[in-house]
Amino acid sequence: MSSFKKSSSKCHFGKKEYDWYKTFTKSYLNQERTFQDITRTVSIYRGLAIKVESYVMANGRSKQLVCLNGTIPVTIVGNTYNIPVCIWLMDTHPNHAPVCFVKPTPDMQIKVSMFVDHNGKIYLPYLHDWTPNQSDLLGLIQVMICTFGEQPPVYAKPKTDTPAATPYPTQPYMPMPGASGGNPPYPPYPLTQGYQPAQNTPYPPYPVYPPTSMYPPAPGSYPRPAYPPQPTPTPPTSAGGTGTINEEHIRISLLSAVEDKLRRRLDEQYAQSRAELDILQQSSAELAQGKQRLDKIIERLDNEKNELERNISLLKEKEVELDKALSRLSDEEPIDVDEAVTTTAPLYKQILNAFAEEAATEDAIYYMGEALRRGVIDLDVFLKQVRTLSRKQFMLRALMHKCRQRAGLVG
């Protein structure tokens, strides 16, 4: 891109590119934050390029989103490699975490692990715990660099070139280190480009790739399966014991090379299957935990359902009792209130009558006050009537007190 030196984010864009990206981010929920994250990231990691492409959602719908496509530098065993990635920014950025993928070149192959699946999608705790106020693209890329430095997401595809059947090389082979004098204990191997001599082993080592390549060699992140020891045939030597190469040596060398290639293929398949198995085991553990939580919820709901059924049964029983009481009362004759309230002695009847008359007097005093408030009577009439009613109320209360004492109701 051409230089645009006045950008406050220190990212060198051309004026047209700057205005175009600024305009496009208007469709994002937080335009300023999204634009700042993009410009800061590409200014630091120059291997990433800004693109606007169509992203297909899980529901099948597609959206035009910004993605950072390119490579990030990852240090693996002291060497720096460029790992190809693609970071998609959702239109709700930064409220939701980006969606990240490893994009291998034709010479690469994805190494499945707990952080990368077979489709290249990246799973990181940083993405799972993404927060709008504390997470950003720079932190995400730094976490990727640290994680991929320990577990590389890609490795070089093994070369399939095999030596021609004829003619065979006629130059002498380099003897293996550790062999002294006469014939070597194992058939030697030619020093082809990309290989180094092995140390006390009949098999050629993994190819060594230069640190400036785009991808690291296949790492041994997972333990190799145990192989049964294979008997090593002893090649015949020439009659003169001069260590020259014959057809039997070449045949054994080819067999060993094929065996080593098959071993590497098996290691790759084993590592991929082991990573997928780890992911499945983790998913199984999470599903088991979810099943336990669901069982507890179902048990609690069953208890609440039983309690509710008991309450419904109790309410139905009370409803039946209430219906019976209502039907029994409706069949009986009307009750005279005055006849229903009877006393066992004349003294109790006198107390009852005095109490009823005193309650009526108190009501009369209340309504006299209401009449005065509304202007129905004047003040003189109110005072006169209240004085009379109060004197009567006092006499009734005194009578009730005396009757209570006579009846022995006062302690």
C-alpha positions in Angstrom: 0.0 0.0 0.0 1.1 3.6 -0.6 2.1 5.8 2.3 -0.4 7.8 4.3 1.8 9.4 6.9 -0.8 11.5 8.7 -2.7 8.5 10.1 -2.7 8.7 13.9 -2.5 4.9 14.1 0.9 4.9 12.5 -0.4 2.5 9.8 0.8 3.4 6.3 -2.3 3.4 4.0 -2.9 5.2 0.8 -5.5 7.9 1.1 -8.0 6.0 -1.0 -7.5 2.8 1.0 -7.8 4.7 4.3 -11.0 6.4 3.3 -12.4 3.2 1.9 -11.8 1.2 5.1 -13.0 4.0 7.2 -16.2 4.1 5.1 -16.8 0.4 5.2 -16.4 0.1 9.0 -19.5 2.3 9.3 -21.5 -0.9 9.1 -19.8 -2.1 12.3 -21.5 -1.6 15.7 -18.4 0.3 17.0 -16.7 1.9 14.0 -13.9 3.7 15.8 -12.8 0.8 18.0 -12.9 -1.6 15.0 -10.9 0.8 12.8 -8.3 1.4 15.6 -7.9 -2.4 16.2 -7.4 -3.1 12.5 -4.9 -0.3 11.9 -2.8 -1.0 15.0 -2.6 -4.7 14.2 -1.5 -4.3 10.5 1.0 -1.6 11.5 2.8 -4.1 13.8 2.2 -7.3 11.9 3.1 -6.3 8.3 2.4 -9.9 7.1 -1.3 -9.3 7.6 -3.4 -7.7 4.8 -6.9 -6.2 5.2 -9.6 -7.7 3.0 -13.3 -7.4 2.7 -14.9 -10.7 1.7 -18.1 -12.6 2.1 -18.3 -14.7 5.3 -20.9 -17.5 5.5 -22.5 -17.8 8.9 -23.6 -21.0 10.6 -27.2 -20.4 9.5 -26.2 -20.2 5.9 -26.4 -16.5 5.5 -23.4 -14.5 4.2 -22.2 -11.1 5.3 -19.5 -8.7 4.0 -16.9 -8.6 6.8 -13.4 -7.4 7.3 -10.7 -10.1 7.6 -7.0 -9.9 8.3 -5.4 -12.5 6.0 -1.7 -13.3 5.9 1.0 -14.6 8.2 2.2 -14.1 11.7 5.8 -14.8 12.9 6.0 -17.8 15.3 9.3 -18.9 17.0 9.6 -22.7 17.2 12.7 -24.2 18.7 14.7 -21.1 18.1 13.6 -20.6 14.5 11.0 -18.2 13.2 8.3 -19.4 10.8 5.5 -17.6 9.1 2.2 -19.2 10.0 -0.7 -18.4 7.7 -3.9 -17.3 9.5 -7.2 -15.6 8.7 -9.0 -13.5 11.3 -12.6 -12.5 10.7 -14.1 -9.5 12.6 -17.8 -9.8 13.3 -20.0 -6.8 12.6 -20.5 -6.6 16.4 -16.8 -6.2 17.1 -15.6 -5.9 19.9 -18.6 -7.2 21.6 -18.1 -10.7 20.1 -14.8 -12.5 19.6 -13.3 -12.8 16.1 -13.4 -16.1 14.2 -9.9 -17.4 13.4 -8.6 -20.0 11.0 -5.3 -21.5 10.0 -5.0 -21.3 6.2 -2.3 -23.8 5.1 -0.6 -23.4 1.7 -0.5 -26.4 -0.7 2.8 -27.5 0.8 1.4 -27.5 4.3 -0.9 -29.8 6.3 -3.0 -28.9 9.3 -1.8 -30.5 12.6 -5.0 -31.2 14.6 -4.8 -30.4 18.3 -6.9 -29.1 21.2 -6.3 -25.6 19.7 -6.9 -26.4 15.9 -9.5 -28.7 14.4 -9.3 -30.5 11.1 -10.9 -27.6 9.3 -8.3 -25.2 10.6 -10.6 -23.3 13.0 -8.7 -22.0 16.0 -9.9 -22.5 19.6 -8.2 -20.5 22.3 -9.1 -19.7 25.9 -8.5 -16.0 25.0 -11.3 -16.3 22.4 -13.6 -18.2 24.9 -13.1 -15.5 27.6 -13.2 -12.6 25.2 -14.4 -9.3 26.8 -15.1 -6.1 24.9 -13.2 -3.8 27.3 -10.1 -6.0 27.9 -9.5 -8.0 24.7 -8.2 -6.8 21.4 -6.6 -8.1 18.2 -3.0 -7.5 19.3 -3.5 -9.6 22.5 -5.2 -12.3 20.4 -2.3 -12.5 18.0 0.3 -12.6 20.8 -1.6 -15.5 22.4 -1.6 -17.3 19.0 2.2 -16.8 18.7 2.8 -18.2 22.2 0.4 -21.2 21.7 1.7 -22.0 18.2 5.2 -21.8 19.4 4.5 -24.7 21.7 2.1 -26.6 19.4 2.6 -25.7 15.7 -0.7 -25.8 13.8 0.8 -26.9 10.5 3.7 -28.9 9.2 5.4 -29.6 5.9 3.8 -32.3 3.8 6.3 -35.2 3.4 8.0 -35.3 0.1 7.0 -38.2 -2.2 10.0 -38.1 -4.5 11.6 -41.5 -4.7 15.0 -42.4 -6.3 14.8 -43.7 -9.9 15.1 -47.4 -10.3 17.9 -47.0 -12.9 20.5 -45.9 -13.2 21.7 -46.1 -9.6 24.3 -43.6 -8.3 27.8 -44.9 -8.7 29.5 -42.6 -6.3 30.5 -44.1 -2.9 28.2 -43.7 0.0 29.1 -41.8 3.2 29.6 -44.3 6.0 27.4 -43.8 9.1 29.0 -42.2 12.1 30.1 -44.7 14.7 31.2 -47.3 12.1 34.9 -48.0 12.2 37.1 -49.9 9.7 35.8 -52.6 7.3 32.2 -52.9 6.5 29.6 -50.9 8.5 27.2 -52.8 10.8 24.1 -51.5 8.8 23.7 -50.5 5.1 24.8 -46.9 4.6 22.6 -44.2 3.0 23.3 -41.5 0.4 23.5 -37.9 1.7 20.6 -36.5 -0.3 19.6 -32.8 0.0 17.5 -32.0 3.0 18.8 -34.9 5.1 21.5 -35.1 7.8 23.4 -38.2 8.8 21.7 -40.2 11.5 23.4 -40.9 14.9 23.6 -44.7 15.6 20.3 -45.5 13.8 19.6 -47.4 10.6 16.8 -45.0 9.6 17.2 -41.6 8.0 16.1 -38.7 10.2 13.2 -36.3 9.5 14.0 -33.7 6.8 15.5 -30.4 8.1 13.8 -27.3 6.7 15.5 -23.9 6.7 14.2 -21.4 9.3 13.2 -18.9 6.5 10.5 -21.3 5.2 6.8 -20.5 5.7 6.2 -23.6 7.9 7.9 -25.7 10.6 8.8 -29.4 10.3 6.4 -31.9 11.7 6.7 -31.7 15.5 6.7 -34.7 17.7 4.0 -33.3 20.0 2.5 -36.7 20.6 4.3 -39.9 21.7 4.9 -42.3 18.9 3.3 -45.8 19.1 5.6 -48.6 20.0 6.8 -50.6 17.1 8.0 -54.2 17.4 11.7 -54.5 16.7 12.4 -55.5 13.2 15.3 -57.8 12.4 17.9 -56.0 10.3 19.2 -58.2 7.5 23.0 -58.4 7.2 24.0 -57.4 3.7 26.6 -59.5 2.0 30.0 -58.0 1.5 32.2 -58.2 -1.5 34.8 -60.9 -1.5 37.6 -58.3 -1.1 35.9 -56.5 1.9 36.4 -53.1 0.3 33.0 -51.7 1.2 31.7 -51.2 -2.3 28.0 -51.1 -3.1 26.2 -53.9 -4.8 22.5 -54.5 -5.7 21.7 -56.1 -2.3 22.9 -53.0 -0.5 20.7 -50.8 -2.8 17.7 -53.1 -2.2 18.1 -53.0 1.6 18.5 -49.2 1.5 15.3 -48.8 -0.5 13.4 -51.1 1.8 14.6 -49.0 4.8 13.6 -45.8 3.1 10.2 -47.1 2.4 9.8 -48.4 5.9 10.8 -45.0 7.4 8.3 -43.2 5.1 5.6 -45.6 6.2 6.5 -44.9 9.9 6.3 -41.2 9.3 2.9 -41.6 7.7 1.7 -43.7 10.6 3.0 -41.2 13.1 1.0 -38.4 11.4 -2.2 -40.5 11.4 -1.6 -41.4 15.0 -1.1 -37.8 16.1 -4.2 -36.7 14.2 -6.3 -39.5 15.6 -5.0 -38.8 19.1 -5.9 -35.1 18.9 -9.4 -35.9 17.6 -9.7 -38.4 20.4 -8.7 -35.8 23.0 -11.3 -33.4 21.6 -14.0 -36.1 21.7 -13.0 -37.0 25.3 -13.3 -33.4 26.3 -16.7 -33.1 24.7 -17.8 -36.3 26.4 -16.7 -34.9 29.8 -18.7 -31.7 29.1 -21.7 -33.7 28.0 -21.5 -35.8 31.2 -21.4 -32.7 33.4 -24.4 -31.3 31.5 -26.2 -34.6 32.0 -25.6 -34.4 35.7 -27.0 -30.8 35.8 -30.0 -31.9 33.8 -30.6 -34.8 36.1 -30.6 -32.5 39.2 -33.0 -30.1 37.5 -35.3 -33.0 36.5 -35.2 -34.3 40.1 -36.1 -30.9 41.5 -38.9 -30.5 39.0 -40.3 -34.0 40.0 -40.2 -33.0 43.7 -42.0 -29.7 42.9 -44.6 -31.6 40.8 -45.3 -34.1 43.6 -45.7 -31.2 46.1 -48.0 -29.5 43.7 -50.1 -32.6 43.2 -50.4 -33.0 47.0 -51.6 -29.4 47.4 -54.1 -29.9 44.6 -55.5 -33.0 46.3 -55.7 -31.1 49.6 -57.6 -28.2 47.9 -60.0 -30.6 46.3 -60.7 -32.2 49.7 -61.3 -28.8 51.3 -63.5 -27.8 48.3 -65.7 -30.9 48.8 -66.0 -30.1 52.6 -67.0 -26.5 51.8 -69.6 -27.7 49.3 -71.1 -30.1 51.9 -71.2 -27.3 54.5 -72.9 -24.9 52.1 -75.5 -27.6 51.1 -76.2 -28.3 54.7 -76.6 -24.7 55.6 -78.9 -24.1 52.6 -81.2 -26.9 53.8 -81.6 -25.5 57.3 -84.1 -22.8 58.2 -83.0 -19.1 58.5 -81.6 -18.3 61.9 -83.0 -15.3 63.9 -80.0 -13.4 65.2 -81.8 -12.1 68.2 -82.9 -15.6 69.3 -79.5 -17.0 68.5 -77.8 -14.7 71.0 -79.0 -15.9 74.4 -77.5 -15.7 77.8 -77.5 -18.2 80.7 -78.2 -15.6 83.4 -79.9 -12.2 83.7 -76.6 -10.6 84.8 -75.0 -11.7 81.5 -77.9 -10.4 79.6 -77.6 -7.0 81.3 -73.9 -6.9 80.3 -74.8 -7.7 76.7 -77.4 -5.1 76.4 -75.1 -2.4 78.1 -72.3 -3.3 75.7 -74.6 -3.0 72.6 -76.0 0.3 73.7 -72.5 1.7 74.5 -71.3 0.7 71.0 -74.4 2.4 69.5 -73.6 5.6 71.5 -70.0 5.6 70.2 -71.3 5.4 66.6 -73.7 8.2 67.3 -70.8 10.4 68.6 -68.8 9.7 65.4 -71.7 10.6 63.1 -72.3 13.8 65.1 -68.7 14.8 64.3 -69.3 14.0 60.6 -72.4 16.2 60.6 -70.5 19.1 62.2 -67.7 18.7 59.6 -70.2 18.8 56.7 -72.1 21.8 58.1 -75.4 19.9 58.8 -75.5 21.1 62.4 -73.9 24.0 64.1 -71.4 23.9 66.9 -73.9 24.6 69.8 -76.1 21.6 68.8 -73.0 19.4 68.4 -71.7 20.3 71.9 -75.0 19.8 73.5 -75.7 16.4 71.9 -72.1 15.1 72.4 -72.3 16.1 76.1 -75.5 14.1 76.5 -74.2 11.1 74.6 -70.9 11.1 76.5 -72.7 11.2 79.9 -74.8 8.2 78.7 -71.7 6.4 77.5 -70.0 6.9 80.8 -73.0 5.5 82.7 -73.1 2.4 80.4 -69.4 1.7 80.9 -69.7 2.1 84.6 -72.7 -0.3 84.6 -70.8 -2.9 82.6 -67.8 -2.7 84.9 -70.0 -3.2 88.0 -71.8 -6.1 86.4 -68.5 -7.7 85.5 -67.3 -7.4 89.1 -70.6 -8.9 90.4 -70.2 -11.8 87.8 -66.6 -12.4 88.8 -65.3 -11.6 85.3 -62.8 -9.0 86.5 -59.5 -10.4 87.9 
